[in-house]
Amino acid sequence: MAPQPKRKVSQGRRNRRRAHDALKLRNLTSCSNCGSMRLPHTVCANCGHYQGREVVAVKKEKKQE
């Protein structure tokens, strides 16, 4: 059998252990070409540019009427 705890873990001790479990905001930067928000060190999903040059050709969707 596995060992069992001798005492109840207090709320303060439990909460201190969980102090680092909170979700963090994403670090977004604006694209230098189109201005949309994107993750750093990634190609812009909106225009396909990275470090001032077009890396990926992005297809524009046509609006249906």
C-alpha positions in Angstrom: 0.0 0.0 0.0 1.1 3.5 -0.7 1.8 5.9 2.2 -1.1 8.2 3.2 -0.9 11.8 4.5 -0.9 12.1 8.3 -2.6 15.5 8.3 -5.0 17.7 6.2 -3.1 20.1 4.0 -4.1 23.6 5.1 -5.7 26.1 2.7 -2.7 28.4 2.8 -0.2 25.7 2.0 -2.4 24.4 -0.8 -2.9 27.9 -2.3 0.8 28.7 -2.1 1.6 25.5 -4.1 -0.9 26.6 -6.7 0.4 30.2 -7.0 2.2 29.4 -10.3 -0.7 27.6 -12.0 -2.4 30.7 -13.4 -2.6 31.1 -17.1 -0.4 33.9 -18.6 -1.3 36.3 -21.4 0.2 35.7 -24.8 3.0 38.0 -25.8 1.6 39.5 -29.1 3.4 41.9 -31.4 2.1 43.9 -34.3 3.1 42.9 -37.9 5.3 45.5 -39.5 3.6 45.1 -42.8 -0.1 44.9 -42.1 -0.3 45.9 -38.4 -2.3 42.8 -37.3 -1.3 41.1 -34.0 0.8 38.0 -34.2 3.1 35.8 -32.1 6.7 36.9 -32.1 9.2 35.0 -34.3 6.4 33.6 -36.5 5.1 34.4 -40.0 2.0 36.7 -40.1 -1.1 34.7 -40.8 -2.8 37.7 -42.3 -0.2 38.8 -44.9 2.5 36.1 -44.9 5.4 38.5 -44.1 8.3 37.8 -41.7 11.1 40.3 -41.0 10.1 42.7 -43.7 9.8 40.2 -46.6 7.0 38.0 -47.9 7.7 34.4 -47.0 4.4 32.7 -47.5 1.9 33.5 -50.3 -1.5 34.0 -48.6 -4.6 33.3 -50.7 -7.4 35.9 -50.4 -10.8 34.4 -49.9 -13.5 35.7 -52.2 -16.8 37.0 -50.7 -19.8 35.1 -51.9 -22.8 37.3 -52.9 
